[in-house]
Amino acid sequence: MTGLLEAREKLRIFYGKYELYVTAGIKFILGILVFSLINGQTGYMERLRSPAVVLLLSLVCAFLPVNAMVVMACGMILLHLFALSMEACAIGLCLFLLLLFLYGKFAPKNGYTTILTSVLCFFRVPQVMPVAAGMLKEPSSYFSVLCGAVVYFYIRGVQENLANFTATEETEELAKFTAALKIFTENKEMYLVLAAFFIASMVVYLIRRQSMNYAWRIALFVGNMVELVIFLVGYILLDMTDKILWVLIGTLLSIVISLVLEFFFYNLDYSRVERVQFEDDEYYYFVKAVPKVFVARKDKRVKQITPRNRVSAGRRELARELDIDEDLLE
């Protein structure tokens, strides 16, 4: 355990020292993943599928706030949808404007949460995001999770209805709009996911705010179990039992990542809990103080000891040092 604590402190010191470079590197790698994933899942505009475009956009995002990546990702999706169908692009534009309004209004500092929610949805293991948001953020951060999940379901819905969007008859224009709208109105799985995410996020937030011992650990386990039960019951009722395996895998992964987050952000020593009481002119205060688990960094200093060289001083130097006549040393 001591080794892990020392490694955590070293990581914190390293990040604090090279924060600018580490953050830029993370955003660059995340940008490559996001834009490559968009091209892989949509890819309707051939010019945007070039690796040079992905690298250039990722490089630009590395030096801009993370919200710039959110906007660029939405723009790339809309360009792909425009190449596929004007109707799909129009519905997507209205959707993204609404989501960007909710994101900018309620969760403007949760860009990573929005992006990672969409990415993990494509990998079928998004359960960690609402739990992590409940542990580290305020309740308003749920809107960032919502935005990421809705974007995923819209892209997936377009893929599942390609036959409708690729029709060339003029009479099919209304059918394209109808198909785009049905992605939201008839997608019961999306509403199940959004409900599970909301309930899990609120449960985790409410429990981890309590003053009881091991509040964060209890919160992450209860939140993951609540999320698991909602998904299991929901998918059984929707007759989508083929997704249950991925729900179990996602829940296990969520528990592991949640424990890692607790270790880095909320590792407390409950064996040394102190309760203090004090007052002022208007109130009595009862405070529970729980110290953090901390290992002092070991500063290793290596002192090199070298033998002194014997220097034979001449009579002239010695006399000069003693401020005497040189003849007296004969």
Secondary structure, DSSP 8 states (H G I E B T S, - for coil): -HHHHHHHHHHHHHHHHSHHHHHHHHHHHHHHHHHHHHHHHT--SGGGG-HHHHHHHHHHHHTS-HHHHHHHHHHHHHHHHHHH-HHHHHHHHHHHHHHHHHHHHH-TT-HHHHHHHHHHHHTT-TTHHHHHHHHHS-GGGHHHHHHHHHHHHHHHHHHHTHHHHT---GGGHHHHHHHHHHHHHS-HHHHHHHHHHHHHHHHHHHHHTS-STTHHHHHHHHHHHHHHHHHHHHHHHTT-GGGHHHHHHHHHHHHHHHHHHHHHH--B-GGG-EEEEEE-SS-EEEEEE--B----------------------HHHHHHHHTS-GGGG-
